[in-house]
Amino acid sequence: EGFTDGKEAVVSTQSTGGVPKSVEEENIADEDANQTVCTWKEWSMAVSEDAYSPTSPTAVVPEWIKKLTHKELRGKLVEAGALVGAVTPTTRSLYEQYLTKLDSAPIVKMDRSLEGYPREIVSCLQGQPQIDWSAAERELADDFRVPVKGRRYRQGSKKCSFNYILIDPTIADDLPRLSTKLDPRQIFKLFVKSIFYIGKGKQSRPYSHLLEASLQTKDNAKLRRIRSIWGAGRGVVSLHVFSNTIAEEAFTREALMIASIGLKNLTNEKRGEVYGVPSSWSATKRRGVGLALLYKAHLTLLNEGHREIRRSDIISGS
């Protein structure tokens, strides 16, 4: 499951060059220029674009398709997940060809709840073949494994950092228990949809967000989400992953995971920054590796269990 069942995927050839830069700086341009965010229309057209290609081989239309009324033909196309206009005498032959090809190689219907997420994560959750990004993740880890003597690192070179993911249990209620009942891809989808904040920290950094929310002295999207969870009688799940790293590696992993989900789908205010070798990766590769990191994180949650931190825990522990 996940990232080892296939090697084929569409990969951008765009390069960021060797100069470290923030993910925010690159991805704004990348999303605007290359439309990396998946929409219903883009998905519907892209997954079967060869059906509309004028150079595409003509298929033999079966009799059952020829006998369909205009309305029935359009209904079959919509049912298959295609985005189509009106079927008229002028467009009918094109749509007959379209349905013939979809019938021989059905496309996967896009889950409309995934609109607005980057294509890489949509592709994964739709069950499409994925690139195995494990080598790239090892490249990331190896780059920070032995700090370079004399180099100045942001927040030093002590391996005392980790990443954390704040999860809304009202969306993903006890995934470890559900993992015995639901399809693994559905479990991963619930995990992704339940994430509302991704961070880098040391010691009790994740706890500080919850303390801030309990004090009611500040207001932003992240704090409102925490209070909303508490108001529903639930607690925030704080998942700690990728421990014992230097700060720059943790910042990089944070930025890659944020990129894979998309800033608009989180309460983070910044996209984060990448350091070292990943600073020269294409935006597509960054999102791909970020997706692989999220997949590992969800396995950690399934293995370690589901623990919620309620407002009463903050008050009694302060």
Phi and psi restraints in degrees (value plus and minus 20) as a CYANA .aco file:
   2 GLY   PHI      69.6   109.6
   2 GLY   PSI    -121.8   -81.8
   3 PHE   PHI    -143.5  -103.5
   3 PHE   PSI       0.3    40.3
   4 THR   PHI    -146.9  -106.9
   4 THR   PSI     -12.8    27.2
   5 ASP   PHI    -117.1   -77.1
   5 ASP   PSI     -12.7    27.3
   6 GLY   PHI    -195.2  -155.2
   6 GLY   PSI     137.8   177.8
   7 LYS   PHI    -135.7   -95.7
   7 LYS   PSI     -26.3    13.7
   8 GLU   PHI    -117.5   -77.5
   8 GLU   PSI     114.3   154.3
   9 ALA   PHI    -186.8  -146.8
   9 ALA   PSI     142.5   182.5
  10 VAL   PHI    -101.1   -61.1
  10 VAL   PSI     103.2   143.2
  11 VAL   PHI    -143.1  -103.1
  11 VAL   PSI     109.4   149.4
  12 SER   PHI     -87.3   -47.3
  12 SER   PSI     124.7   164.7
  13 THR   PHI    -116.7   -76.7
  13 THR   PSI     -16.7    23.3
  14 GLN   PHI     -86.8   -46.8
  14 GLN   PSI     115.2   155.2
  15 SER   PHI    -137.5   -97.5
  15 SER   PSI     125.6   165.6
  16 THR   PHI    -111.6   -71.6
  16 THR   PSI     -26.0    14.0
  17 GLY   PHI      61.7   101.7
  17 GLY   PSI    -197.1  -157.1
  18 GLY   PHI    -114.5   -74.5
  18 GLY   PSI     -17.0    23.0
  19 VAL   PHI    -111.1   -71.1
  19 VAL   PSI     101.4   141.4
  20 PRO   PHI     -77.7   -37.7
  20 PRO   PSI     118.7   158.7
  21 LYS   PHI    -170.3  -130.3
  21 LYS   PSI     144.2   184.2
  22 SER   PHI     -93.6   -53.6
  22 SER   PSI     130.7   170.7
  23 VAL   PHI     -84.8   -44.8
  23 VAL   PSI     -51.7   -11.7
  24 GLU   PHI     -80.6   -40.6
  24 GLU   PSI     -65.2   -25.2
  25 GLU   PHI     -82.2   -42.2
  25 GLU   PSI     -63.8   -23.8
  26 GLU   PHI     -98.8   -58.8
  26 GLU   PSI     -64.9   -24.9
  27 ASN   PHI     -92.3   -52.3
  27 ASN   PSI     -44.9    -4.9
  28 ILE   PHI     -81.2   -41.2
  28 ILE   PSI     -67.8   -27.8
  29 ALA   PHI     -87.3   -47.3
  29 ALA   PSI     -59.9   -19.9
  30 ASP   PHI     -84.5   -44.5
  30 ASP   PSI     -64.9   -24.9
  31 GLU   PHI     -88.5   -48.5
  31 GLU   PSI     -57.3   -17.3
  32 ASP   PHI     -91.5   -51.5
  32 ASP   PSI     -62.6   -22.6
  33 ALA   PHI    -101.0   -61.0
  33 ALA   PSI     -57.4   -17.4
  34 ASN   PHI    -130.4   -90.4
  34 ASN   PSI     -18.0    22.0
  35 GLN   PHI      30.7    70.7
  35 GLN   PSI      37.6    77.6
  36 THR   PHI     -94.4   -54.4
  36 THR   PSI     -40.2    -0.2
  37 VAL   PHI     -98.6   -58.6
  37 VAL   PSI     112.1   152.1
  38 CYS   PHI    -106.2   -66.2
  38 CYS   PSI     108.3   148.3
  39 THR   PHI    -136.5   -96.5
  39 THR   PSI     143.3   183.3
  40 TRP   PHI     -76.1   -36.1
  40 TRP   PSI     -64.7   -24.7
  41 LYS   PHI     -84.5   -44.5
  41 LYS   PSI     -66.3   -26.3
  42 GLU   PHI     -80.8   -40.8
  42 GLU   PSI     -64.1   -24.1
  43 TRP   PHI     -83.2   -43.2
  43 TRP   PSI     -68.4   -28.4
  44 SER   PHI     -78.1   -38.1
  44 SER   PSI     -60.3   -20.3
  45 MET   PHI    -100.1   -60.1
  45 MET   PSI     -61.2   -21.2
  46 ALA   PHI     -88.0   -48.0
  46 ALA   PSI     -60.2   -20.2
  47 VAL   PHI     -89.4   -49.4
  47 VAL   PSI     -36.2     3.8
  48 SER   PHI    -156.2  -116.2
  48 SER   PSI      14.9    54.9
  49 GLU   PHI     -82.8   -42.8
  49 GLU   PSI     -45.0    -5.0
  50 ASP   PHI     -90.9   -50.9
  50 ASP   PSI     -37.2     2.8
  51 ALA   PHI     -88.6   -48.6
  51 ALA   PSI     -44.1    -4.1
  52 TYR   PHI    -118.2   -78.2
  52 TYR   PSI     -25.2    14.8
  53 SER   PHI     -91.9   -51.9
  53 SER   PSI     110.7   150.7
  54 PRO   PHI     -87.5   -47.5
  54 PRO   PSI     -40.2    -0.2
  55 THR   PHI    -112.7   -72.7
  55 THR   PSI     -22.3    17.7
  56 SER   PHI     -88.8   -48.8
  56 SER   PSI     119.1   159.1
  57 PRO   PHI     -78.9   -38.9
  57 PRO   PSI     122.6   162.6
  58 THR   PHI     -96.0   -56.0
  58 THR   PSI     109.4   149.4
  59 ALA   PHI    -114.0   -74.0
  59 ALA   PSI     134.3   174.3
  60 VAL   PHI    -101.2   -61.2
  60 VAL   PSI      95.8   135.8
  61 VAL   PHI     -96.8   -56.8
  61 VAL   PSI     102.8   142.8
  62 PRO   PHI     -88.3   -48.3
  62 PRO   PSI     137.6   177.6
  63 GLU   PHI     -81.0   -41.0
  63 GLU   PSI     -55.4   -15.4
  64 TRP   PHI     -85.2   -45.2
  64 TRP   PSI     -50.4   -10.4
  65 ILE   PHI     -95.0   -55.0
  65 ILE   PSI     -59.4   -19.4
  66 LYS   PHI     -81.6   -41.6
  66 LYS   PSI     -49.7    -9.7
  67 LYS   PHI    -102.7   -62.7
  67 LYS   PSI     -28.4    11.6
  68 LEU   PHI     -89.8   -49.8
  68 LEU   PSI     124.8   164.8
  69 THR   PHI     -92.9   -52.9
  69 THR   PSI     148.0   188.0
  70 HIS   PHI     -76.0   -36.0
  70 HIS   PSI     -64.0   -24.0
  71 LYS   PHI     -85.8   -45.8
  71 LYS   PSI     -62.2   -22.2
  72 GLU   PHI     -86.4   -46.4
  72 GLU   PSI     -58.3   -18.3
  73 LEU   PHI     -82.8   -42.8
  73 LEU   PSI     -65.9   -25.9
  74 ARG   PHI     -84.0   -44.0
  74 ARG   PSI     -58.7   -18.7
  75 GLY   PHI     -82.5   -42.5
  75 GLY   PSI     -60.3   -20.3
  76 LYS   PHI     -84.4   -44.4
  76 LYS   PSI     -58.4   -18.4
  77 LEU   PHI     -87.1   -47.1
  77 LEU   PSI     -64.2   -24.2
  78 VAL   PHI     -83.3   -43.3
  78 VAL   PSI     -61.1   -21.1
  79 GLU   PHI     -81.6   -41.6
  79 GLU   PSI     -52.2   -12.2
  80 ALA   PHI     -98.5   -58.5
  80 ALA   PSI     -25.3    14.7
  81 GLY   PHI      78.5   118.5
  81 GLY   PSI      -9.8    30.2
  82 ALA   PHI    -108.8   -68.8
  82 ALA   PSI     132.7   172.7
  83 LEU   PHI    -122.4   -82.4
  83 LEU   PSI      93.8   133.8
  84 VAL   PHI    -151.7  -111.7
  84 VAL   PSI     137.1   177.1
  85 GLY   PHI    -115.1   -75.1
  85 GLY   PSI    -176.2  -136.2
  86 ALA   PHI     -93.1   -53.1
  86 ALA   PSI     120.7   160.7
  87 VAL   PHI    -112.0   -72.0
  87 VAL   PSI      98.4   138.4
  88 THR   PHI    -147.8  -107.8
  88 THR   PSI     151.9   191.9
  89 PRO   PHI     -76.5   -36.5
  89 PRO   PSI     -50.0   -10.0
  90 THR   PHI     -94.5   -54.5
  90 THR   PSI     -58.4   -18.4
  91 THR   PHI    -117.5   -77.5
  91 THR   PSI     -27.4    12.6
  92 ARG   PHI     -78.5   -38.5
  92 ARG   PSI     -65.8   -25.8
  93 SER   PHI     -80.9   -40.9
  93 SER   PSI     -57.7   -17.7
  94 LEU   PHI     -83.8   -43.8
  94 LEU   PSI     -64.7   -24.7
  95 TYR   PHI     -91.8   -51.8
  95 TYR   PSI     -48.9    -8.9
  96 GLU   PHI     -84.7   -44.7
  96 GLU   PSI     -62.0   -22.0
  97 GLN   PHI     -83.1   -43.1
  97 GLN   PSI     -61.5   -21.5
  98 TYR   PHI     -80.1   -40.1
  98 TYR   PSI     -70.6   -30.6
  99 LEU   PHI     -86.2   -46.2
  99 LEU   PSI     -55.7   -15.7
 100 THR   PHI     -79.9   -39.9
 100 THR   PSI     -63.9   -23.9
 101 LYS   PHI     -92.0   -52.0
 101 LYS   PSI     -57.6   -17.6
 102 LEU   PHI     -87.5   -47.5
 102 LEU   PSI     -53.4   -13.4
 103 ASP   PHI     -89.4   -49.4
 103 ASP   PSI     -52.0   -12.0
 104 SER   PHI    -103.8   -63.8
 104 SER   PSI     -43.7    -3.7
 105 ALA   PHI    -163.4  -123.4
 105 ALA   PSI      58.3    98.3
 106 PRO   PHI     -77.7   -37.7
 106 PRO   PSI     120.8   160.8
 107 ILE   PHI    -109.4   -69.4
 107 ILE   PSI     141.1   181.1
 108 VAL   PHI    -107.2   -67.2
 108 VAL   PSI     108.6   148.6
 109 LYS   PHI     -84.9   -44.9
 109 LYS   PSI     118.3   158.3
 110 MET   PHI    -100.8   -60.8
 110 MET   PSI     114.1   154.1
 111 ASP   PHI     -96.3   -56.3
 111 ASP   PSI      94.7   134.7
 112 ARG   PHI     -82.7   -42.7
 112 ARG   PSI     -39.5     0.5
 113 SER   PHI     -90.0   -50.0
 113 SER   PSI     -30.6     9.4
 114 LEU   PHI    -115.0   -75.0
 114 LEU   PSI     -20.2    19.8
 115 GLU   PHI     -79.6   -39.6
 115 GLU   PSI     118.5   158.5
 116 GLY   PHI      73.2   113.2
 116 GLY   PSI     -28.0    12.0
 117 TYR   PHI    -111.6   -71.6
 117 TYR   PSI     131.3   171.3
 118 PRO   PHI     -78.9   -38.9
 118 PRO   PSI     132.3   172.3
 119 ARG   PHI     -79.1   -39.1
 119 ARG   PSI     -55.9   -15.9
 120 GLU   PHI     -80.9   -40.9
 120 GLU   PSI     -64.0   -24.0
 121 ILE   PHI     -95.7   -55.7
 121 ILE   PSI     -52.8   -12.8
 122 VAL   PHI     -84.3   -44.3
 122 VAL   PSI     -65.5   -25.5
 123 SER   PHI     -77.7   -37.7
 123 SER   PSI     -63.3   -23.3
 124 CYS   PHI     -83.6   -43.6
 124 CYS   PSI     -68.0   -28.0
 125 LEU   PHI     -91.8   -51.8
 125 LEU   PSI     -38.0     2.0
 126 GLN   PHI    -108.8   -68.8
 126 GLN   PSI     -20.5    19.5
 127 GLY   PHI      65.0   105.0
 127 GLY   PSI      -2.2    37.8
 128 GLN   PHI     -98.0   -58.0
 128 GLN   PSI     134.9   174.9
 129 PRO   PHI     -78.1   -38.1
 129 PRO   PSI     121.6   161.6
 130 GLN   PHI    -139.1   -99.1
 130 GLN   PSI     127.9   167.9
 131 ILE   PHI     -89.1   -49.1
 131 ILE   PSI     123.3   163.3
 132 ASP   PHI    -105.6   -65.6
 132 ASP   PSI      86.5   126.5
 133 TRP   PHI    -111.8   -71.8
 133 TRP   PSI      -9.3    30.7
 134 SER   PHI     -81.7   -41.7
 134 SER   PSI     -56.5   -16.5
 135 ALA   PHI     -85.4   -45.4
 135 ALA   PSI     -59.1   -19.1
 136 ALA   PHI     -87.4   -47.4
 136 ALA   PSI     -57.3   -17.3
 137 GLU   PHI     -86.5   -46.5
 137 GLU   PSI     -58.1   -18.1
 138 ARG   PHI     -84.2   -44.2
 138 ARG   PSI     -56.5   -16.5
 139 GLU   PHI     -82.2   -42.2
 139 GLU   PSI     -61.0   -21.0
 140 LEU   PHI     -81.8   -41.8
 140 LEU   PSI     -71.7   -31.7
 141 ALA   PHI     -83.6   -43.6
 141 ALA   PSI     -61.6   -21.6
 142 ASP   PHI     -83.9   -43.9
 142 ASP   PSI     -52.5   -12.5
 143 ASP   PHI     -85.1   -45.1
 143 ASP   PSI     -46.4    -6.4
 144 PHE   PHI    -129.7   -89.7
 144 PHE   PSI     -20.0    20.0
 145 ARG   PHI     -81.5   -41.5
 145 ARG   PSI     -66.3   -26.3
 146 VAL   PHI    -138.5   -98.5
 146 VAL   PSI      83.1   123.1
 147 PRO   PHI     -76.2   -36.2
 147 PRO   PSI     119.1   159.1
 148 VAL   PHI     -95.0   -55.0
 148 VAL   PSI     105.7   145.7
 149 LYS   PHI     -83.7   -43.7
 149 LYS   PSI     111.4   151.4
 150 GLY   PHI      70.5   110.5
 150 GLY   PSI     -33.1     6.9
 151 ARG   PHI    -103.9   -63.9
 151 ARG   PSI     119.4   159.4
 152 ARG   PHI    -111.7   -71.7
 152 ARG   PSI     100.1   140.1
 153 TYR   PHI    -123.2   -83.2
 153 TYR   PSI     125.6   165.6
 154 ARG   PHI     -81.5   -41.5
 154 ARG   PSI     104.6   144.6
 155 GLN   PHI      41.8    81.8
 155 GLN   PSI       3.6    43.6
 156 GLY   PHI      63.3   103.3
 156 GLY   PSI    -196.4  -156.4
 157 SER   PHI    -136.4   -96.4
 157 SER   PSI      -5.9    34.1
 158 LYS   PHI     -93.1   -53.1
 158 LYS   PSI     118.8   158.8
 159 LYS   PHI    -109.0   -69.0
 159 LYS   PSI      51.3    91.3
 160 CYS   PHI    -147.2  -107.2
 160 CYS   PSI      -4.7    35.3
 161 SER   PHI    -122.9   -82.9
 161 SER   PSI     144.9   184.9
 162 PHE   PHI    -174.3  -134.3
 162 PHE   PSI     153.6   193.6
 163 ASN   PHI    -131.4   -91.4
 163 ASN   PSI     132.6   172.6
 164 TYR   PHI    -158.3  -118.3
 164 TYR   PSI     131.1   171.1
 165 ILE   PHI    -148.5  -108.5
 165 ILE   PSI     103.2   143.2
 166 LEU   PHI    -112.3   -72.3
 166 LEU   PSI     108.5   148.5
 167 ILE   PHI    -141.3  -101.3
 167 ILE   PSI     118.8   158.8
 168 ASP   PHI    -114.0   -74.0
 168 ASP   PSI      89.3   129.3
 169 PRO   PHI     -93.0   -53.0
 169 PRO   PSI     -30.4     9.6
 170 THR   PHI     -93.0   -53.0
 170 THR   PSI     -36.5     3.5
 171 ILE   PHI    -117.2   -77.2
 171 ILE   PSI     -65.5   -25.5
 172 ALA   PHI    -138.2   -98.2
 172 ALA   PSI      68.2   108.2
 173 ASP   PHI    -106.1   -66.1
 173 ASP   PSI      85.8   125.8
 174 ASP   PHI      36.2    76.2
 174 ASP   PSI      45.2    85.2
 175 LEU   PHI     -78.3   -38.3
 175 LEU   PSI     -57.2   -17.2
 176 PRO   PHI     -75.8   -35.8
 176 PRO   PSI     -60.0   -20.0
 177 ARG   PHI     -90.6   -50.6
 177 ARG   PSI     -61.5   -21.5
 178 LEU   PHI     -88.8   -48.8
 178 LEU   PSI     -42.6    -2.6
 179 SER   PHI     -83.1   -43.1
 179 SER   PSI     -38.3     1.7
 180 THR   PHI    -106.7   -66.7
 180 THR   PSI     -27.5    12.5
 181 LYS   PHI    -137.8   -97.8
 181 LYS   PSI     -46.8    -6.8
 182 LEU   PHI    -128.5   -88.5
 182 LEU   PSI     140.9   180.9
 183 ASP   PHI     -82.7   -42.7
 183 ASP   PSI     120.6   160.6
 184 PRO   PHI     -74.4   -34.4
 184 PRO   PSI     -56.4   -16.4
 185 ARG   PHI     -88.0   -48.0
 185 ARG   PSI     -55.3   -15.3
 186 GLN   PHI     -87.2   -47.2
 186 GLN   PSI     -57.0   -17.0
 187 ILE   PHI     -82.0   -42.0
 187 ILE   PSI     -65.8   -25.8
 188 PHE   PHI     -85.0   -45.0
 188 PHE   PSI     -57.7   -17.7
 189 LYS   PHI     -81.9   -41.9
 189 LYS   PSI     -66.1   -26.1
 190 LEU   PHI     -80.4   -40.4
 190 LEU   PSI     -59.4   -19.4
 191 PHE   PHI     -80.6   -40.6
 191 PHE   PSI     -69.9   -29.9
 192 VAL   PHI     -80.8   -40.8
 192 VAL   PSI     -65.2   -25.2
 193 LYS   PHI     -87.7   -47.7
 193 LYS   PSI     -43.4    -3.4
 194 SER   PHI    -105.8   -65.8
 194 SER   PSI     -32.3     7.7
 195 ILE   PHI     -95.0   -55.0
 195 ILE   PSI     108.1   148.1
 196 PHE   PHI    -142.7  -102.7
 196 PHE   PSI     -26.7    13.3
 197 TYR   PHI    -178.0  -138.0
 197 TYR   PSI     119.0   159.0
 198 ILE   PHI    -146.9  -106.9
 198 ILE   PSI     111.1   151.1
 199 GLY   PHI    -160.8  -120.8
 199 GLY   PSI     155.5   195.5
 200 LYS   PHI    -142.0  -102.0
 200 LYS   PSI     116.9   156.9
 201 GLY   PHI    -174.2  -134.2
 201 GLY   PSI     156.8   196.8
 202 LYS   PHI    -157.6  -117.6
 202 LYS   PSI     129.2   169.2
 203 GLN   PHI      33.8    73.8
 203 GLN   PSI    -137.8   -97.8
 204 SER   PHI    -122.7   -82.7
 204 SER   PSI       7.6    47.6
 205 ARG   PHI     -73.8   -33.8
 205 ARG   PSI     -66.7   -26.7
 206 PRO   PHI     -79.8   -39.8
 206 PRO   PSI     -55.3   -15.3
 207 TYR   PHI     -83.0   -43.0
 207 TYR   PSI     -50.1   -10.1
 208 SER   PHI     -83.3   -43.3
 208 SER   PSI     -52.7   -12.7
 209 HIS   PHI     -84.1   -44.1
 209 HIS   PSI     -61.6   -21.6
 210 LEU   PHI     -89.9   -49.9
 210 LEU   PSI     -59.7   -19.7
 211 LEU   PHI     -82.8   -42.8
 211 LEU   PSI     -62.7   -22.7
 212 GLU   PHI     -81.0   -41.0
 212 GLU   PSI     -60.3   -20.3
 213 ALA   PHI     -86.6   -46.6
 213 ALA   PSI     -55.2   -15.2
 214 SER   PHI     -93.8   -53.8
 214 SER   PSI     -45.7    -5.7
 215 LEU   PHI     -97.2   -57.2
 215 LEU   PSI     -40.3    -0.3
 216 GLN   PHI      41.1    81.1
 216 GLN   PSI       4.8    44.8
 217 THR   PHI    -116.3   -76.3
 217 THR   PSI     -35.8     4.2
 218 LYS   PHI    -149.9  -109.9
 218 LYS   PSI     144.8   184.8
 219 ASP   PHI    -166.1  -126.1
 219 ASP   PSI     106.1   146.1
 220 ASN   PHI    -177.2  -137.2
 220 ASN   PSI     158.4   198.4
 221 ALA   PHI     -80.5   -40.5
 221 ALA   PSI     -59.5   -19.5
 222 LYS   PHI     -85.4   -45.4
 222 LYS   PSI     -65.5   -25.5
 223 LEU   PHI     -88.7   -48.7
 223 LEU   PSI     -56.6   -16.6
 224 ARG   PHI     -84.4   -44.4
 224 ARG   PSI     -56.9   -16.9
 225 ARG   PHI     -86.3   -46.3
 225 ARG   PSI     -62.3   -22.3
 226 ILE   PHI     -81.7   -41.7
 226 ILE   PSI     -66.5   -26.5
 227 ARG   PHI     -84.9   -44.9
 227 ARG   PSI     -54.5   -14.5
 228 SER   PHI     -84.6   -44.6
 228 SER   PSI     -60.4   -20.4
 229 ILE   PHI     -84.2   -44.2
 229 ILE   PSI     -65.0   -25.0
 230 TRP   PHI     -83.2   -43.2
 230 TRP   PSI     -59.2   -19.2
 231 GLY   PHI     -84.5   -44.5
 231 GLY   PSI     -44.5    -4.5
 232 ALA   PHI    -105.5   -65.5
 232 ALA   PSI     -14.9    25.1
 233 GLY   PHI      61.0   101.0
 233 GLY   PSI      -2.9    37.1
 234 ARG   PHI    -136.2   -96.2
 234 ARG   PSI     158.9   198.9
 235 GLY   PHI    -145.7  -105.7
 235 GLY   PSI     135.9   175.9
 236 VAL   PHI     -95.9   -55.9
 236 VAL   PSI     117.9   157.9
 237 VAL   PHI    -116.9   -76.9
 237 VAL   PSI     101.6   141.6
 238 SER   PHI    -128.6   -88.6
 238 SER   PSI      87.6   127.6
 239 LEU   PHI    -118.2   -78.2
 239 LEU   PSI     101.6   141.6
 240 HIS   PHI    -119.2   -79.2
 240 HIS   PSI     108.6   148.6
 241 VAL   PHI    -159.6  -119.6
 241 VAL   PSI     142.4   182.4
 242 PHE   PHI      32.4    72.4
 242 PHE   PSI      37.9    77.9
 243 SER   PHI     -98.7   -58.7
 243 SER   PSI     148.8   188.8
 244 ASN   PHI      38.8    78.8
 244 ASN   PSI      29.0    69.0
 245 THR   PHI    -138.7   -98.7
 245 THR   PSI     141.0   181.0
 246 ILE   PHI     -95.9   -55.9
 246 ILE   PSI     142.1   182.1
 247 ALA   PHI     -79.3   -39.3
 247 ALA   PSI     -61.5   -21.5
 248 GLU   PHI     -84.0   -44.0
 248 GLU   PSI     -55.5   -15.5
 249 GLU   PHI     -87.7   -47.7
 249 GLU   PSI     -62.2   -22.2
 250 ALA   PHI     -85.3   -45.3
 250 ALA   PSI     -60.4   -20.4
 251 PHE   PHI     -80.8   -40.8
 251 PHE   PSI     -60.8   -20.8
 252 THR   PHI     -85.6   -45.6
 252 THR   PSI     -66.2   -26.2
 253 ARG   PHI     -82.3   -42.3
 253 ARG   PSI     -60.3   -20.3
 254 GLU   PHI     -77.6   -37.6
 254 GLU   PSI     -68.9   -28.9
 255 ALA   PHI     -84.0   -44.0
 255 ALA   PSI     -58.6   -18.6
 256 LEU   PHI     -87.0   -47.0
 256 LEU   PSI     -61.2   -21.2
 257 MET   PHI     -87.8   -47.8
 257 MET   PSI     -58.8   -18.8
 258 ILE   PHI     -82.0   -42.0
 258 ILE   PSI     -63.1   -23.1
 259 ALA   PHI     -82.2   -42.2
 259 ALA   PSI     -56.3   -16.3
 260 SER   PHI     -89.9   -49.9
 260 SER   PSI     -50.2   -10.2
 261 ILE   PHI    -111.7   -71.7
 261 ILE   PSI     -54.0   -14.0
 262 GLY   PHI      78.3   118.3
 262 GLY   PSI     108.0   148.0
 263 LEU   PHI     -77.9   -37.9
 263 LEU   PSI     -54.9   -14.9
 264 LYS   PHI     -86.5   -46.5
 264 LYS   PSI     -37.7     2.3
 265 ASN   PHI    -116.9   -76.9
 265 ASN   PSI     -11.9    28.1
 266 LEU   PHI    -147.9  -107.9
 266 LEU   PSI     153.2   193.2
 267 THR   PHI    -120.8   -80.8
 267 THR   PSI     -15.6    24.4
 268 ASN   PHI     -80.3   -40.3
 268 ASN   PSI     125.5   165.5
 269 GLU   PHI    -115.5   -75.5
 269 GLU   PSI     -39.3     0.7
 270 LYS   PHI    -149.7  -109.7
 270 LYS   PSI     133.2   173.2
 271 ARG   PHI     -99.8   -59.8
 271 ARG   PSI     -35.5     4.5
 272 GLY   PHI      70.2   110.2
 272 GLY   PSI    -198.3  -158.3
 273 GLU   PHI    -152.1  -112.1
 273 GLU   PSI     130.5   170.5
 274 VAL   PHI    -132.2   -92.2
 274 VAL   PSI     130.3   170.3
 275 TYR   PHI    -152.2  -112.2
 275 TYR   PSI     141.7   181.7
 276 GLY   PHI      48.4    88.4
 276 GLY   PSI    -168.9  -128.9
 277 VAL   PHI     -74.6   -34.6
 277 VAL   PSI     -63.0   -23.0
 278 PRO   PHI     -80.8   -40.8
 278 PRO   PSI     -36.9     3.1
 279 SER   PHI     -86.4   -46.4
 279 SER   PSI     -38.8     1.2
 280 SER   PHI    -119.2   -79.2
 280 SER   PSI     -20.3    19.7
 281 TRP   PHI     -93.5   -53.5
 281 TRP   PSI     133.1   173.1
 282 SER   PHI     -88.3   -48.3
 282 SER   PSI     140.4   180.4
 283 ALA   PHI     -82.0   -42.0
 283 ALA   PSI     -54.8   -14.8
 284 THR   PHI     -83.4   -43.4
 284 THR   PSI     -63.4   -23.4
 285 LYS   PHI     -86.0   -46.0
 285 LYS   PSI     -58.8   -18.8
 286 ARG   PHI     -81.7   -41.7
 286 ARG   PSI     -64.9   -24.9
 287 ARG   PHI     -86.4   -46.4
 287 ARG   PSI     -56.4   -16.4
 288 GLY   PHI     -84.2   -44.2
 288 GLY   PSI     -65.5   -25.5
 289 VAL   PHI     -87.8   -47.8
 289 VAL   PSI     -58.3   -18.3
 290 GLY   PHI     -80.0   -40.0
 290 GLY   PSI     -58.2   -18.2
 291 LEU   PHI     -83.7   -43.7
 291 LEU   PSI     -62.3   -22.3
 292 ALA   PHI     -83.4   -43.4
 292 ALA   PSI     -56.8   -16.8
 293 LEU   PHI     -85.4   -45.4
 293 LEU   PSI     -60.8   -20.8
 294 LEU   PHI     -83.9   -43.9
 294 LEU   PSI     -57.7   -17.7
 295 TYR   PHI     -82.9   -42.9
 295 TYR   PSI     -63.0   -23.0
 296 LYS   PHI     -82.3   -42.3
 296 LYS   PSI     -60.7   -20.7
 297 ALA   PHI     -82.5   -42.5
 297 ALA   PSI     -60.3   -20.3
 298 HIS   PHI     -88.4   -48.4
 298 HIS   PSI     -51.1   -11.1
 299 LEU   PHI     -87.1   -47.1
 299 LEU   PSI     -55.4   -15.4
 300 THR   PHI     -81.7   -41.7
 300 THR   PSI     -63.8   -23.8
 301 LEU   PHI     -82.5   -42.5
 301 LEU   PSI     -62.9   -22.9
 302 LEU   PHI     -84.1   -44.1
 302 LEU   PSI     -55.3   -15.3
 303 ASN   PHI     -99.2   -59.2
 303 ASN   PSI     -57.7   -17.7
 304 GLU   PHI    -111.8   -71.8
 304 GLU   PSI     -40.4    -0.4
 305 GLY   PHI      82.1   122.1
 305 GLY   PSI     154.3   194.3
 306 HIS   PHI    -131.9   -91.9
 306 HIS   PSI      94.9   134.9
 307 ARG   PHI    -147.9  -107.9
 307 ARG   PSI     109.5   149.5
 308 GLU   PHI    -126.4   -86.4
 308 GLU   PSI     124.7   164.7
 309 ILE   PHI    -132.2   -92.2
 309 ILE   PSI      90.6   130.6
 310 ARG   PHI    -111.9   -71.9
 310 ARG   PSI     148.0   188.0
 311 ARG   PHI     -80.9   -40.9
 311 ARG   PSI     -56.9   -16.9
 312 SER   PHI     -82.7   -42.7
 312 SER   PSI     -50.2   -10.2
 313 ASP   PHI     -88.0   -48.0
 313 ASP   PSI     -55.5   -15.5
 314 ILE   PHI     -90.0   -50.0
 314 ILE   PSI     -65.9   -25.9
 315 ILE   PHI     -84.8   -44.8
 315 ILE   PSI     -65.5   -25.5
 316 SER   PHI     -91.6   -51.6
 316 SER   PSI     -44.1    -4.1
 317 GLY   PHI    -114.9   -74.9
 317 GLY   PSI     -26.7    13.3
